[in-house]
Amino acid sequence: MRFQVLSLIGHGPHPLTGRTPAPADRFGDVLAQAEAAERLGLDAFAVGERHAGPFLSSPPVAVLGALAARTTRIRLLTGVTVLSVLDPVRVAEDYATLDQLSGGRIELVVGKGADAAHFALFGLDEERQWDLQREKYELLRRLWREEHVDWTGEFRTPLKDVTTVPRPYAGPPRVWHGSATSPRSPELAALHGDPLFTANAIQPRAAYAALVDLYRERFEAHGHDPAGAYVGAGSGGLLIADTDAEAVARYKEVYEAQVRQSFKPALAGRAGYNTPYRTIEEAMADGPQLIGSPERIIDKLLGYHAVYGHDLQSVTVDGFGLERAEQLAQLERFAEEIAPVVRREAPTTLWG
């Protein structure tokens, strides 16, 4: 198993105190997390992209540029690049530049995005989201693999003899496809022989497992070697304590306040938006959240691996209003007490 740290750079009020940190402080948290992740021997750091709601992650390429300047080894991912609302030419330019600056450490996770509000923001039709995603991804693939591209599509002006610059550092960066609720992302990933990143953030395990199983079935059906069907998995947040009882005592109030604060009434009943795990006990028992003792978290990660067979696990330490010192302490405990056990029990060929 490989491990990455993900931040969506949330910028809402603290679920208990109501205090909203300064934007510069939240960016500072992310820089500190990435530096710690590299020092602790974790494998990757990912920055989300959100254009609506209480987040500061609208320009992940800028944040990842700062992280590239402060790290030397750790891979840098997006989580996700909302390709459905972006211009593939600009995406190709921006991330190839970042790939050059980082020495080839960039990988993208592309998706249509987790908040439908961004379609109206960019003047796009939500009903066409999957058509937008497919067309834009197929253009991005060509721009990173070919020079002198001629192209005509539905959603942007034609291209004639276009070579985007700079070129990627050492060939096209790996692109994962973010998958949360629809079979269309697994199908697009399988078609092109790309890896899949299952959100594994809110819904029950079976919902994500069905999409992972579909991906592997379609990957092989499209003629790709099953050994290359890499899968990543998210998690609903990391809260480690010495014992399960201590985790409940320490984090119950903040976890449940965060659930109430993030509830979206307008999206009630739509898969992937509101967690069904309203109490911390429910989350610990059945949810994707990594909450409890190191032993409980190890068992949960290996349980997910038994179902998903995944190669990359993502963790988030800034989703419950923790101060920076505690965010870093959580990362340190994860790297020292949990990651080595899971690595040994769930080997992978991802990233050599």
N, C-alpha and C positions, 0 to 999 in steps of 0.2 A: 504493500500500500504506500502511496505517496500522499503528502499532506499539503494543503494550501490554507492560507488565512484569507478570508473574504471580508471586505467592508463595503457596505452600501453608503457609508458616510451619512447615516441618519442625523437629522438636525431638528428633531422634535423636542418638546419639553420633557424633562425628566419625569418618568411616570409617577413618582412619589412627591418630589419637591416642586415640580412645575418649572424649574429653572432651565432655560435654554442656553447652552454654552455659546461662546463667541465662535463664529465660523473658523477663525484662525486656530482656535483651540482644537476643534474637531479635525482639521487638516493635520495639526500636530500629532493628534492621537494616531492617525493613519501612518504618518512617517515613522513614529516610534514603533508601531506594531510591525511594520515591514523590516526595520532594522533589527528588531528582536527576533523575528521569524528567521532571518538569515543567520544571525548569531547562534540561534538554537538548533540549526540544522534542518529546519522545515524546507519544503521543496519549492513553494510558489506563494505568491501574494496576488490577490485579485481585487480589483476595484469595480464596483457596480456602475451602472448608468441609469439614472432616473431623471426624467424631465417634468415630473409632477409630484406633488406631495412634499413632506418635510425631509428632503435629502439635499446633499451638496455634491452629488456625483454626476452632475450633468456633463462635465468634460473629463471623462476618465483618462483620456490621452494626456492631459496636462498633469494630472496627479501621478500617473504612471511615469511620466518624464521625470518628475521630482524623485520618485522612488528609484528609477534607473540610475540617477546621479548619486544616490546614497547606498547602493548595493552593488555587488559584483558578481554574485553567483545565482541568486534565487530567480526563478522564472517569474515573469510578470504577465498576468492574465486579466481579461475583462470578465465581468460577471453580471449582466451580459452587455455586449455591444448591441444596442437597439437598432439593428441594421434596417429594419422595416421603415424607419423614419429618416434615415440618413442617405447621403449621396455616396454611392460606392466609390466614385473617383476620389472623393475627399478621404474616405475611410482607407483606401489603398495608400494614399499619400501619407496620411497622418501616422498610420501604424507601421508602414515601411520605414519612415523616419525614426520612429521610436525603436524599431527593430535594429536599425543601424546604430543608434546611440547606445543601446543596451548590449550590443555585441551578440545579437541573435537570440535574446531571451524572451521575446514576445510571442504569446499565443492568444487568439481571440476565442471567446465563447459568444456566439451570435444568437439572437433570439428576437422575437417580435416585441418583447417587453412585458413586464408584469402589471403595468398600469395603462389601461386603454385611453386615459386622458391625453397621452402624448400625441395621439393621431390628430385630434382637433388642433392642438398647439402647433403642429407642423402643416396644417391644412390638408390632411390626408383622410381618406375614407376608411374608418375602422372595418367596414364590411369587406374591404379588399386586403386586409392585413396579411393573409397568407400568400396572396398573389404578389404583394409588395416584397415580402420576405424572400420568396423563391427567386423572383427576377433579380433582385439586388444581390443576393448571394451568388447567383450564377455569373453575374457581371464581375463581382469582386474576384471570384476564382480566376476568371480570364485575365483580369488586369494584373494579377500577381504571377501568372504563369506565362503570359504572352506579351510580346511587344507589337507595336503597329496594329492595335486592335480596331477592327471595324465592328460596330454593334448597333442594333436597333431593337428597342423594347417599347413597352407601353408607358412607363412611368417617368421617363426623362428623355431629353433630346438625344438624337443619335450621336454616336462617336465615329470619327473617321481618322484612322491612322494614329491612334492614341497610344503613347507609351508613358505610363505614370512614373514619376521620379520622386524620390530615389527608389531604386529597386530594393526589395527586401535583402537582408544581410546575407543569407545563405540559402536562397530558395524561399518559396512561399511559406510563411508561418503556419503552424498547425491551427486549424479552426475546428472548435467543438460546436455542437448545436445544443443550446439550452432547451430542456424539455420539462414541462410542468403538467399540462393537462391534455394536450392534443396529440393524436398520432401523426400529425403532419411534420413535426420536428424530427421524430425518429425516422420517418420515411425519407426526409430530405438528407439527413445525415447518412443513412444507409445507402441511398442512391449514389452518393459521391465517395463512399468509403471513409467518412469522417467519424471521429469519436462523438459520443453523446454525453451530455452533462445533465443528469436528472436533478431537479430542484430539491427534492426530498426535504421540503421545508415546512409544509403545513398539513398536507393530506395524510391519510393512513398509508402504510407501507405498500399495501396491495395495489393502490392506484398507480404508484410509480413503477412497481415491479411489472405491471402489465405493459407499460411503455418501453421498459428496458427489454423485456422478452420480445416485443414486436420489433424493436430495433435490431436485435441479434438475428431474428428470423429473416428480416428483410435485407440485412447486411449480406448474409450468405446467399440469399436469393439473387442479389444483384451481382454475384460473382466475386465478392471480395473474400480474402482469407480471414476466417473467423478470429485468428490470432490477433488481428489488427483492430478488432471491435472494442476499443477502449471505452470505459464508462467512468464518469466522475459522479459524485453525489454530494449534495449540499447537506446542511443540517439547520435546525431551527434555533441555534444559539448554544453556547458553551458556558456552563456554570459548574465548576468542580468544587467539591468540598471533601473533607476527610471521610465523612460517612453520608449515607442517604438522609438520615435524620437531620444532620447538620445542614445539608443542602436545603431541605424543606424549611427549617427554622430560619435560615439566613436569606433565602431568595423567594419564598412563597409570596410575600407581599409585593415585591417588585415585579415578579413574573406575572402575577395575575392582574396587577395594575397596567402593565404593558399590553396584555391581551385586550383588556377593556379599551385602552386608549387607541389601539390600532384597529379595532373592529370597524368594518365598513358596512353600514346598514344597507346602502344601495346595492351592494354586491352579495348580500346574504343569499345563500343557496347556490352561488356560482363557485364551482370548484377552483381551489387554488388561491382564494383571497382571504378567507377568515379561518383561523385554526379551530378545529373542533375540540382541542385540548385546552379547556378553559381553566383548569386548576393545575397546579404544579405536579400534583400526584398523578393526574392523567397524563401529563406530558412525560413524566419520568417513566411511567409504565408502558405507554403505547405510542407516544409522539416521536418525531424525529429529533427533538431537542436532546442535547447531550448534557444532562443535568444529574448530578449525584456524585457518588464516590468514583475514584478511578476505576475500580473493579466493575461497577455498573456501566460506566461509559465504554470500557473495553468490551464488555459483553454485548452492548447495543451495537457497537461498530462491527463486531464480528458477526452479529446477527444480520445486520444489513448486508454485509459482504456475502453471507450465505445465500441471500436472496438476489442481490444485484450482480455479484461477481465483480464489483467495481475496483478500479485501479487507483483512483484519486478521491480523497475525502477532503471536503472543505469545512472549515470551522470559522465561527464568528464570535468575537469576544466583546464587541461594543454595541450589542443590540438591546441591552437591558439597563442602560444608564450607568454602567460601571465607570468609575473614574479611571484615569490612565494607569495609575499604579496597579490597580486591580486587574485591568485588562492585560497588562504585561505579566502579572503574576499568574493569571490563568494560562497564558501561552506557555510560560515556563513549566508549569505543572503538566500541561498536555504533552509538551515535547519530552519531558524527562520521565513521566510515569505511565503515559498511555501510548504514545506513538511507537516506542520501541517494541512493545508487545504486539501491537497490531501489525507492524511491519514484518515481524518474524512469522506471524500466523497467516498473513495474507500477502505473499510475495507477488510482484508484478514486473513486467518488462518495460513498463512505461518509463521514459526518460533514462533508459539504460541502467 
